Amino acid sequence: MKLESVVVSAAINFALAIFILSLFALLKKQPFYAPIYYARRLYLGHRNLHDSDHRVFSFRRLLPEIDWIFRAVRVTEEEILQNCGLDVLVFVRLFKFG
């Protein structure tokens, strides 16, 4: 196996991962996904969805936020178990194992 082909394959996979994460971060901020994330806000006790923010177009909505990635990497298994439950912890462990 040539080193050049391994480097090209790694670069393609890295670029694709960055693209997918950016797309997720961008789409998460769009108003048509608010009902998907509203259940979590209700569970946490947030009643206001800031409807005025969703009606007004702003360029800030088009910029992906990546701060959630750093918070997701630092979460411990104890926090996952406490906040999300055993089924999510098992899923995360299976994902890490894979």
C-alpha positions in Angstrom: 0.0 0.0 0.0 1.4 3.4 -1.0 1.7 6.1 1.6 0.2 8.6 -0.9 -3.0 6.7 -1.1 -3.3 6.4 2.7 -2.8 10.1 3.1 -5.4 10.9 0.4 -7.9 8.5 1.9 -7.4 10.0 5.4 -7.7 13.6 4.0 -11.0 12.7 2.2 -12.4 11.1 5.4 -11.4 14.0 7.5 -12.9 16.5 5.1 -16.1 14.6 4.9 -16.4 14.4 8.7 -15.8 18.1 9.0 -18.4 18.8 6.3 -21.0 16.5 8.0 -20.4 18.1 11.4 -20.7 21.6 9.9 -23.9 20.7 8.1 -25.4 19.3 11.3 -24.4 22.4 13.3 -25.9 24.6 10.6 -29.2 22.7 10.2 -29.6 22.5 14.0 -30.0 26.3 14.2 -32.7 26.5 11.5 -36.3 27.3 12.7 -37.9 24.2 11.0 -35.9 21.9 13.4 -37.2 23.7 16.5 -39.9 21.0 17.2 -37.2 18.4 17.3 -35.1 20.1 20.0 -38.2 21.5 21.8 -38.8 18.3 23.7 -35.4 18.6 25.5 -36.1 22.2 26.3 -39.5 21.3 27.8 -37.8 18.6 29.9 -35.3 21.1 31.2 -38.1 23.5 32.1 -37.6 26.1 29.3 -41.0 27.2 28.2 -40.0 29.9 25.7 -38.7 28.9 22.3 -37.8 32.5 21.4 -40.3 32.5 18.5 -39.2 36.0 17.5 -35.7 34.7 16.8 -37.1 32.2 14.4 -39.2 34.6 12.4 -36.5 37.1 11.7 -33.8 36.1 9.2 -30.2 36.7 10.4 -26.9 35.7 9.0 -25.9 34.4 12.4 -28.3 31.5 11.8 -26.2 30.5 8.7 -23.0 30.1 10.7 -22.4 26.7 12.2 -21.6 26.6 15.9 -18.9 24.0 16.9 -18.8 24.6 20.6 -21.2 21.6 21.2 -18.4 19.3 19.8 -16.0 20.2 22.6 -18.7 19.8 25.3 -19.7 16.4 23.8 -16.1 15.2 24.0 -15.7 16.1 27.6 -18.9 14.5 28.9 -18.3 11.6 31.3 -20.2 8.3 31.4 -21.6 9.1 34.8 -23.2 12.3 33.4 -24.6 10.3 30.5 -26.1 7.8 32.8 -27.5 10.4 35.1 -29.0 12.7 32.4 -29.9 10.3 29.6 -30.3 6.9 31.0 -28.7 3.4 30.7 -29.9 2.8 27.2 -28.0 5.8 25.9 -24.9 4.9 27.8 -25.0 1.4 26.3 -25.4 2.9 22.8 -22.4 5.2 23.4 -20.3 2.3 24.6 -21.2 0.2 21.6 -20.4 3.1 19.3 -17.0 3.5 21.0 -16.4 -0.2 20.7 -17.2 -0.2 17.0 
